[in-house]
């Protein structure tokens, strides 16, 4: 199975248009376009009944004490954990690609609605896909201006003082079940556990992003 994106190259820099935040000279960061990237796939194995898509940051700091703190840095060698940015399940076989911006456009304070999200396939059929809660739900839980249930895609927003560039991994799974097993709200971590034992094949593509000007400049070279 193959997975690729026209929004970024494999291992290359993710565009700020597909990020939650962009570098801002006056205030470190600002909200960005927050568009989901284009993704397309091929060579889905015989026997596949549905697909599931995940996006996660594999370089999120394990300790948040120094995150976005003036005069401090997040050390490059700090232990890292995963942060889920997108979970999309019940993807039908008729769907071969996701255009940029169709599932997310701009930052939505308090989060986008979910888990159900209708999607029109090219043959004119409307299919009900489902999206999980991403990890901004917990990140903004104590912020009255932003707190809420964050369904669907919300893009990169790594700490602006992090010395490590963050890798964002998009993974597509071919499943032997027509409908994802969990009902109601679910997280990315819960969804990945639920598909164990049902995976026929998988493919992945990753991009890099940073809000640290020095790190971002190095990535762009």
C-alpha positions as a Markdown table, in Angstrom:
| # | Residue | x | y | z |
|---|---|---|---|---|
| 1 | Unk | 0.0 | 0.0 | 0.0 |
| 2 | Unk | 1.2 | 3.5 | -0.8 |
| 3 | Unk | 0.5 | 6.9 | 0.8 |
| 4 | Unk | 1.6 | 10.3 | -0.3 |
| 5 | Unk | 0.8 | 14.0 | -0.1 |
| 6 | Unk | 0.9 | 16.8 | -2.6 |
| 7 | Unk | 1.0 | 19.3 | 0.3 |
| 8 | Unk | 4.5 | 18.3 | 1.5 |
| 9 | Unk | 7.3 | 16.0 | 0.4 |
| 10 | Unk | 8.3 | 12.9 | 2.3 |
| 11 | Unk | 10.4 | 14.0 | 5.2 |
| 12 | Unk | 10.2 | 17.6 | 4.0 |
| 13 | Unk | 8.8 | 20.8 | 5.6 |
| 14 | Unk | 5.0 | 20.9 | 6.2 |
| 15 | Unk | 3.6 | 24.2 | 5.0 |
| 16 | Unk | 2.4 | 26.7 | 7.6 |
| 17 | Unk | -1.0 | 26.6 | 5.7 |
| 18 | Unk | -1.4 | 23.0 | 7.1 |
| 19 | Unk | -0.4 | 24.0 | 10.6 |
| 20 | Unk | -2.3 | 25.2 | 13.6 |
| 21 | Unk | 0.2 | 28.0 | 14.2 |
| 22 | Unk | 2.9 | 29.8 | 12.3 |
| 23 | Unk | 5.9 | 31.9 | 13.4 |
| 24 | Unk | 5.2 | 35.5 | 14.3 |
| 25 | Unk | 8.0 | 38.0 | 14.9 |
| 26 | Unk | 6.0 | 40.0 | 17.3 |
| 27 | Unk | 4.5 | 37.3 | 19.6 |
| 28 | Unk | 6.4 | 34.1 | 18.8 |
| 29 | Unk | 3.4 | 32.4 | 17.1 |
| 30 | Unk | 0.0 | 33.2 | 15.6 |
| 31 | Unk | -2.9 | 31.1 | 14.4 |
| 32 | Unk | -2.4 | 29.7 | 10.9 |
| 33 | Unk | -4.7 | 28.4 | 8.2 |
| 34 | Unk | -4.9 | 25.0 | 9.8 |
| 35 | Unk | -5.8 | 23.2 | 6.6 |
| 36 | Unk | -5.6 | 19.4 | 6.5 |
| 37 | Unk | -3.0 | 18.3 | 4.0 |
| 38 | Unk | -3.8 | 16.5 | 0.8 |
| 39 | Unk | -3.3 | 12.8 | 1.1 |
| 40 | Unk | -3.8 | 10.0 | -1.5 |
| 41 | Unk | -3.3 | 6.3 | -1.5 |
| 42 | Unk | -3.1 | 3.3 | -3.8 |
| 43 | Unk | -2.5 | -0.5 | -3.8 |
| 44 | Unk | -5.0 | -1.2 | -1.1 |
| 45 | Unk | -4.9 | -5.0 | -0.5 |
| 46 | Unk | -7.7 | -7.4 | -1.5 |
| 47 | Unk | -10.0 | -8.1 | 1.4 |
| 48 | Unk | -9.9 | -4.6 | 2.8 |
| 49 | Unk | -13.3 | -3.4 | 4.0 |
| 50 | Unk | -12.4 | 0.1 | 5.3 |
| 51 | Unk | -9.5 | 2.4 | 6.0 |
| 52 | Unk | -8.3 | 4.3 | 9.0 |
| 53 | Unk | -6.1 | 7.4 | 9.1 |
| 54 | Unk | -4.0 | 8.8 | 11.9 |
| 55 | Unk | -1.7 | 11.8 | 12.2 |
| 56 | Unk | 0.5 | 12.1 | 15.3 |
| 57 | Unk | 3.5 | 14.2 | 16.4 |
| 58 | Unk | 6.1 | 11.7 | 17.6 |
| 59 | Unk | 8.3 | 14.4 | 19.2 |
| 60 | Unk | 5.9 | 16.1 | 21.7 |
| 61 | Unk | 7.7 | 16.9 | 25.0 |
| 62 | Unk | 7.1 | 14.5 | 27.8 |
| 63 | Unk | 7.4 | 17.3 | 30.4 |
| 64 | Unk | 5.7 | 20.6 | 29.8 |
| 65 | Unk | 7.4 | 22.7 | 32.5 |
| 66 | Unk | 9.6 | 24.7 | 30.0 |
| 67 | Unk | 7.2 | 24.7 | 27.0 |
| 68 | Unk | 6.7 | 28.2 | 25.5 |
| 69 | Unk | 8.5 | 29.9 | 28.5 |
| 70 | Unk | 10.5 | 33.0 | 27.8 |
| 71 | Unk | 14.2 | 32.6 | 28.7 |
| 72 | Unk | 13.9 | 28.8 | 28.7 |
| 73 | Unk | 14.3 | 26.1 | 26.0 |
| 74 | Unk | 12.9 | 22.6 | 25.5 |
| 75 | Unk | 16.0 | 20.5 | 25.3 |
| 76 | Unk | 16.6 | 18.4 | 22.2 |
| 77 | Unk | 17.4 | 15.3 | 24.3 |
| 78 | Unk | 14.2 | 15.6 | 26.5 |
| 79 | Unk | 12.2 | 12.4 | 26.4 |
| 80 | Unk | 9.3 | 12.6 | 23.9 |
| 81 | Unk | 5.8 | 11.3 | 23.6 |
| 82 | Unk | 3.1 | 11.1 | 21.0 |
| 83 | Unk | 0.5 | 13.8 | 20.4 |
| 84 | Unk | -2.5 | 12.9 | 18.2 |
| 85 | Unk | -3.6 | 15.5 | 15.6 |
| 86 | Unk | -6.1 | 13.5 | 13.6 |
| 87 | Unk | -8.0 | 10.3 | 13.6 |
| 88 | Unk | -10.3 | 9.5 | 10.7 |
| 89 | Unk | -12.1 | 6.1 | 10.5 |
| 90 | Unk | -14.8 | 4.3 | 8.4 |
| 91 | Unk | -13.0 | 5.5 | 5.2 |
| 92 | Unk | -14.7 | 3.6 | 2.3 |
| 93 | Unk | -12.7 | 1.9 | -0.5 |
| 94 | Unk | -14.3 | 4.3 | -3.0 |
| 95 | Unk | -12.4 | 7.2 | -1.5 |
| 96 | Unk | -8.8 | 7.4 | -3.0 |
| 97 | Unk | -7.7 | 10.8 | -1.8 |
| 98 | Unk | -8.4 | 13.6 | 0.6 |
| 99 | Unk | -8.1 | 17.1 | -0.9 |
| 100 | Unk | -6.3 | 19.8 | 1.2 |
| 101 | Unk | -8.6 | 21.8 | 3.4 |
| 102 | Unk | -11.8 | 19.7 | 3.1 |
| 103 | Unk | -11.8 | 18.5 | 6.7 |
| 104 | Unk | -10.2 | 21.6 | 8.4 |
| 105 | Unk | -10.0 | 25.2 | 7.4 |
| 106 | Unk | -8.7 | 27.8 | 10.1 |
| 107 | Unk | -8.5 | 27.3 | 13.8 |
| 108 | Unk | -11.9 | 26.7 | 15.5 |
| 109 | Unk | -11.8 | 27.8 | 19.2 |
| 110 | Unk | -13.4 | 25.1 | 21.4 |
| 111 | Unk | -13.0 | 22.6 | 18.6 |
| 112 | Unk | -14.8 | 21.3 | 15.5 |
| 113 | Unk | -17.9 | 19.1 | 15.8 |
| 114 | Unk | -17.8 | 15.3 | 15.7 |
| 115 | Unk | -17.5 | 12.5 | 15.6 |
| 116 | Unk | -19.7 | 12.1 | 12.5 |
| 117 | Unk | -18.5 | 14.0 | 9.5 |
| 118 | Unk | -20.3 | 13.6 | 6.1 |
| 119 | Unk | -18.1 | 13.4 | 3.0 |
| 120 | Unk | -19.2 | 13.4 | -0.6 |
| 121 | Unk | -17.4 | 10.9 | -2.7 |
| 122 | Unk | -16.8 | 11.6 | -6.5 |
| 123 | Unk | -19.6 | 9.2 | -7.5 |
| 124 | Unk | -22.1 | 11.5 | -5.7 |
| 125 | Unk | -22.6 | 9.2 | -2.7 |
| 126 | Unk | -22.4 | 10.8 | 0.7 |
| 127 | Unk | -20.6 | 8.7 | 3.2 |
| 128 | Unk | -20.6 | 9.1 | 7.0 |
| 129 | Unk | -17.0 | 9.1 | 8.2 |
| 130 | Unk | -16.1 | 9.5 | 11.9 |
| 131 | Unk | -13.3 | 11.5 | 13.5 |
| 132 | Unk | -11.7 | 11.0 | 16.9 |
| 133 | Unk | -10.8 | 13.6 | 19.5 |
| 134 | Unk | -7.4 | 15.0 | 19.0 |
| 135 | Unk | -5.0 | 15.8 | 21.8 |
| 136 | Unk | -5.7 | 19.5 | 21.7 |
| 137 | Unk | -8.8 | 18.5 | 23.8 |
| 138 | Unk | -6.5 | 17.9 | 26.8 |
| 139 | Unk | -4.0 | 20.7 | 25.9 |
| 140 | Unk | -6.7 | 23.4 | 26.0 |
| 141 | Unk | -8.8 | 22.0 | 28.9 |
| 142 | Unk | -7.7 | 24.7 | 31.4 |
| 143 | Unk | -8.0 | 27.6 | 28.9 |
| 144 | Unk | -11.5 | 29.1 | 29.0 |
| 145 | Unk | -11.0 | 30.8 | 25.6 |
| 146 | Unk | -10.1 | 27.6 | 23.9 |
| 147 | Unk | -11.4 | 24.6 | 26.0 |
| 148 | Unk | -13.6 | 22.1 | 24.2 |
| 149 | Unk | -13.8 | 18.8 | 22.3 |
| 150 | Unk | -11.4 | 19.0 | 19.4 |
| 151 | Unk | -12.5 | 16.5 | 16.8 |
| 152 | Unk | -10.8 | 15.9 | 13.5 |
| 153 | Unk | -7.7 | 17.6 | 12.2 |
| 154 | Unk | -5.8 | 20.3 | 14.0 |
| 155 | Unk | -2.3 | 20.8 | 12.7 |
| 156 | Unk | 1.2 | 21.3 | 14.1 |
| 157 | Unk | 1.8 | 23.7 | 16.9 |
| 158 | Unk | 5.1 | 22.6 | 18.5 |
| 159 | Unk | 6.6 | 24.7 | 21.3 |
| 160 | Unk | 8.3 | 27.8 | 19.9 |
| 161 | Unk | 11.3 | 27.3 | 22.2 |
| 162 | Unk | 11.8 | 23.6 | 21.3 |
| 163 | Unk | 15.3 | 22.8 | 20.0 |
| 164 | Unk | 14.1 | 19.7 | 18.3 |
| 165 | Unk | 12.2 | 19.7 | 14.9 |
| 166 | Unk | 9.0 | 17.7 | 15.2 |
| 167 | Unk | 8.1 | 14.8 | 12.9 |
| 168 | Unk | 4.4 | 14.4 | 12.0 |
| 169 | Unk | 3.5 | 10.9 | 10.9 |
| 170 | Unk | 0.5 | 10.2 | 8.8 |
| 171 | Unk | -0.4 | 6.5 | 8.8 |
| 172 | Unk | -3.1 | 4.8 | 6.8 |
| 173 | Unk | -4.4 | 1.3 | 7.8 |
| 174 | Unk | -6.3 | -1.2 | 5.6 |
| 175 | Unk | -8.8 | -3.0 | 7.9 |
| 176 | Unk | -10.7 | -6.2 | 7.6 |
| 177 | Unk | -13.8 | -4.6 | 9.2 |
| 178 | Unk | -16.4 | -2.4 | 7.4 |
| 179 | Unk | -17.1 | -0.2 | 10.5 |
| 180 | Unk | -14.7 | 0.9 | 13.2 |
| 181 | Unk | -15.6 | -0.9 | 16.5 |
| 182 | Unk | -15.8 | 2.0 | 19.0 |
| 183 | Unk | -18.9 | 4.1 | 19.4 |
| 184 | Unk | -19.3 | 7.6 | 20.6 |
| 185 | Unk | -16.3 | 9.8 | 21.3 |
| 186 | Unk | -12.8 | 8.2 | 21.1 |
| 187 | Unk | -9.2 | 9.3 | 21.1 |
| 188 | Unk | -6.5 | 8.5 | 18.7 |
| 189 | Unk | -4.8 | 6.2 | 21.2 |
| 190 | Unk | -8.0 | 4.4 | 21.8 |
| 191 | Unk | -8.6 | 4.0 | 18.1 |
| 192 | Unk | -5.2 | 2.6 | 17.5 |
| 193 | Unk | -5.8 | 0.0 | 20.2 |
| 194 | Unk | -9.2 | -0.9 | 18.7 |
| 195 | Unk | -7.7 | -1.7 | 15.2 |
| 196 | Unk | -5.2 | -4.2 | 16.5 |
| 197 | Unk | -5.8 | -7.6 | 15.0 |
| 198 | Unk | -7.7 | -6.1 | 12.1 |
| 199 | Unk | -4.8 | -4.6 | 10.1 |
| 200 | Unk | -4.2 | -6.1 | 6.6 |
| 201 | Unk | -1.6 | -3.5 | 5.5 |
| 202 | Unk | -0.4 | 0.0 | 6.3 |
| 203 | Unk | 1.4 | 2.9 | 4.7 |
| 204 | Unk | 2.9 | 6.1 | 6.0 |
| 205 | Unk | 4.3 | 9.5 | 5.1 |
| 206 | Unk | 5.9 | 12.1 | 7.4 |
| 207 | Unk | 6.7 | 15.8 | 7.3 |
| 208 | Unk | 8.6 | 18.1 | 9.6 |
| 209 | Unk | 7.6 | 21.3 | 11.4 |
| 210 | Unk | 9.0 | 23.8 | 13.9 |
| 211 | Unk | 8.0 | 27.2 | 15.4 |
| 212 | Unk | 11.5 | 27.9 | 16.6 |
| 213 | Unk | 12.9 | 30.3 | 14.0 |
| 214 | Unk | 16.4 | 28.8 | 14.0 |
| 215 | Unk | 15.2 | 25.3 | 13.7 |
| 216 | Unk | 12.6 | 26.2 | 11.1 |
| 217 | Unk | 15.3 | 28.0 | 9.1 |
| 218 | Unk | 17.5 | 24.9 | 9.1 |
| 219 | Unk | 14.6 | 22.7 | 8.0 |
| 220 | Unk | 13.9 | 25.0 | 5.1 |
| 221 | Unk | 17.4 | 24.7 | 3.7 |
